[in-house]
Amino acid sequence: MNFLFWGLTIGMIGKVLVAVGVIVAHSKIAHERKIDQQVLRSFRIEMALTVTGLLLILGGYIMEIYFYNFIDLLTCFGVDCAMEAAAILSQ
């Protein structure tokens, strides 16, 4: 594996953690009964946007991994892996 793969992976994990943190925080606040309906409505909209964003982040990550042909590197062993990596790096 190379730094591009790990950079994409670590960046995706960070984005997902931020999105999950927003969802958890808003769901806990939304269950608080001291907040008026207008705020609860905005929380629901923001939660839907966050879930949509999370799905887009995951979809984009899969597309990037497929585009850079890292899928072959996940299943290769030994010399085959070295040849795959050399082919990717030579592009």
C-alpha angles and dihedrals in degrees: 000000000000137000094266092060093047092044091053091046096048091045091051092049090051093050092048091050091052091049093047090048091054092048093049094046094047094045091053092047092046090058090057107102096207092079122091125240095258092059092045090052091052089049091054092050091047091047091052090049091049093051090047090050091049091053090048091050091052092045091049091050092053090048092050092049090049093045094051089045095237090144090079090052091056093059104036128097135203118328092004089060092050091051092048091049092048090050092051094045093049092060 
